[in-house]
Amino acid sequence: MHRRALQTTETQELMKEAEELGIALRPLHPGSTDPTLTPYFIAEMPDRMTAERQVTRLQRIRAIESAYIKPDDEMP
């Protein structure tokens, strides 16, 4: 998905769904070649309700292992 060179059926499904949801997926660790970091992507949502609906839809896609809303930051 980083260079869109090796598109599989699953990644095509993911990209189509993301486009329909209006989600722009960005690598969490851009430029990394470490295989433990490259699978992670992030998408910003305008508000929590939208995020909850879209996470539910993303979790149904075979190419997604996990989708969640980042917890709010807290003081240590």
N, C-alpha and C positions, 0 to 999 in steps of 0.2 A: 504494500500500500504506500510505501514511502515514495517510490518512483513510478508507481502504477505499471511497472513492467511485467510483473508476474500476477496477473489478475486471475483469480479462481472464481468459480461459481459463487462461493461464499463471500468473497470480497466484493464481487459485483453486486450481490444482494445487499450487502452492507452499504456500499456507496449509493445505490438507488434509494434505499430507505433513508439514509442521512440527507440526501438531496430533497426527498419528499418532506422530511421533518424540518428542513431549513437549517440543518446542523453542519457546521464546518469542523471536521475532525482535524486536529493538529497533533503531531507527535509530541509526547510529553518530554522526550529527550531528543530534540532535533539534532541531526548530524551524528548521532551515536551509531556505532557499528556493533556494539555489544549486543549479542542475541538475547540477553536477559532484559535489556532495556527497550529494544526496538518495538516490541509488540504493544507498548502502552501509548494510548492516544487520549486527548482531552477535548472536550467541547464546552464552550461557555453558553449558558442559557440566560435569558433575560430575567427570569424569576423562578422561584421554587416550584410553583404549580406546574409550569411548563416543563421544568426539569423532571419532576416526578412522572409526568405523562410520557415524556420521551424516553426516560430510563426504562420504563415498563416495556415500551415498544422495542427498544434496543436489546433488551434481555432475551427477546424471542428470536433474534437473529443467530443462526448457527455459527457465524464467524466471531461472535462476541463471547468471550469466556466470562466476563464480568462487566457490569455497568452499575455505577452507583453515584450518589451525590456526595461530594466531599463534605465532611462535617465542618461546621463553623470552627474557626480558629478560637482557641481558648488561651487564657493566660496560664503560664506554668504554675 
